[in-house]
Amino acid sequence: MTSDTRSIIEVESVSKRYTETVSALRDISFSVAPGEFLTIVGRSGSGKSTLLNIIGGLDHPTSGNVRISGALTDYHNHHALVRLRREMVGFVFQQFNLLPAMTAADNVAYPLLFHGRPRQERQERALELLSLVGLADRTGHYPAELSGGEQQRVAIARALAANPPIVLADEPTGNLDSKTSREIYRLLRELNTDQGITFLVVTHERDLAGYSDRSIELLDGQVVA
Amino acid sequence: MISDVFSIAFRHLWRKRLRFFLTVLGITIGVAAVIATVSLGEGIRYNAVETIKTQSDLTLITVQPKVHGDVVQLITGARIMEIRNLSSVTGAEGITRDTYATARQTFIPVTGIDSVEEGGLLNLRYSRGRPFSPETREVVAGYRLGEKLQRYEGIRQNDRFVVTIREYDASGKPLDSEIELTLVGVLQERGDSIDEILLANRGAVVAARTDAPLYDGILVRVDSPEHVAGVAAAITGMQLGATGAFEQIESVNRLMDMVVLLLALFAVISLVVGALMIMNTMMTSVYERVREIGITMAVGASRRDVIRLILAECLIIGIAGGVLGCFCGMVFAALVNTAGRSFILSRLGEEFTLLFGTEIARVTPGLLIAGLVVSVLLAVLSGLYPAVKAARLNPVEAIRSGG
């Protein structure tokens, strides 16, 4: 397969096997253009989350390659993976995964700590992002004091903190009601068009795939559409 | 960045305040126990050494010939010069020793020396009379000998008295000779061996015998007690023997080293228990926060960042425990020195007042710093395993876990 220089994400024949017989992903290939909003749909257990974790450098494939902005991801190099997570991608999880001991602003600023940015700059960036996701009045609240939709907005702001070109969202609305889900999708789409961030969103809700530019479907670890 | 890591670490600890306090308490007790035992030992050592210092002539070293196999290292004028030239030595005089018998067969140890001026090398103080004049058979008695001569021999100041010097001829037959001495002075009490001896002109002591050596000892004065051990070592290095009150201090120090070491060993056990508590706390803390650690990794923390976050918590525990431990140790020492001191003295009796001077337990700045350093080191060391374990977590599994 020739590498397409216009792609920001290239997945080449990626497989993930847990044992000889149990596979999560089988020979997956696709690419994502910069600024694209791509949804990956499929039933639970189809390997969607594993694929997202591999692209984001949290997990590693058994075989195959992943290129981010043309650079081959070296899954054996801890520092390369840390750099990938720090600079290239932001994660949004189904469970929100905010740190309970920190306020909304501190949660958003948290990733910048590992960039060694000064506190002042981190705080300013956090406030800016929180107002971008519509939570300017919730900066000092702890996660337990926020609704599900608000928590996910904080998590989205956190994913954007380090200004990554790619956001990987794993079932971002899985724990939210349908009205809130639509609001979150509209927000993601807005960030996509306004900021030019590439979105890769995993979901099992087909109707939400309508917000995307393109959708691929996984079934039993293989791309079917 | 460092201050941020600490503020995050502190926030984590504060979430489980009670556990944090209990862990800190564990290390506090350990540090306090070490400071209490060591300060007590050091205080007793200090008081014992001070007692020796006030009761004896610390800066005086007596040098004797020493036998090495068949060879005797004799004392010569050159040796005396050599010792005089050592640094910290303010004076050195050769002496000759002998034993005379009085008419009533009281044996008197005699030391022949060149000068017995008030003050001088031996730092002499006269209770009555005056120093002997050079080149005469005038003598000066130590305090206790002076009492003895007066009481049992009836010899008073300015009395002349006859002593017998026994020598042996080639066949082993005793040859006695007699000389007449004049007692011109008696010294003040010193609390050392000079109280028991008669001081005479060295020339006269040597002349009194046919085969007397010129010198059989050297008295050496050192400028300060701190330099005595060094001078003694230098003299020992010349193959000569060196004795003096400083040896008492050395043996007290050796004894107290052992006592303090043993006491501290028991205290260290509580410190080890404190360290195990920290390890346990941090293991629990890591276990509870597996998910948070996974999230931290997902947002871009490296293994080193994770280790740093966990060790920062240990550092806070170590500093808190160390500071509180030092404080508790000082409180203990203060209690021993006030309430404890009067209790101990009431049990032991007034004669121990001198031994337990103003303070029994002695907390030195060095001891406090050592307590703090040990606490911090132990805390960080105990946190190393939990921290590395946290850093090795698989982020995907960590985030998925319920913790």
Chai-1 contact restraints between the chains, C-beta under 6 A:
chainA,res_idxA,chainB,res_idxB,connection_type,confidence,min_distance_angstrom,max_distance_angstrom,comment,restraint_id
A,N53,B,V396,contact,1.0,0.0,6.0,A-B,restraint_1
A,L58,B,A298,contact,1.0,0.0,6.0,A-B,restraint_2
A,L58,B,P395,contact,1.0,0.0,6.0,A-B,restraint_3
A,L58,B,V396,contact,1.0,0.0,6.0,A-B,restraint_4
A,D59,B,V396,contact,1.0,0.0,6.0,A-B,restraint_5
A,V82,B,S302,contact,1.0,0.0,6.0,A-B,restraint_6
A,R85,B,G300,contact,1.0,0.0,6.0,A-B,restraint_7
A,R86,B,G300,contact,1.0,0.0,6.0,A-B,restraint_8
A,F91,B,A298,contact,1.0,0.0,6.0,A-B,restraint_9
A,N97,B,I295,contact,1.0,0.0,6.0,A-B,restraint_10
A,L99,B,E292,contact,1.0,0.0,6.0,A-B,restraint_11
A,A101,B,R11,contact,1.0,0.0,6.0,A-B,restraint_12
A,A101,B,R15,contact,1.0,0.0,6.0,A-B,restraint_13
A,P111,B,V299,contact,1.0,0.0,6.0,A-B,restraint_14
A,P111,B,G300,contact,1.0,0.0,6.0,A-B,restraint_15
A,L113,B,D4,contact,1.0,0.0,6.0,A-B,restraint_16
A,F114,B,G300,contact,1.0,0.0,6.0,A-B,restraint_17
A,F114,B,A301,contact,1.0,0.0,6.0,A-B,restraint_18
A,F114,B,D305,contact,1.0,0.0,6.0,A-B,restraint_19
A,G116,B,M1,contact,1.0,0.0,6.0,A-B,restraint_20
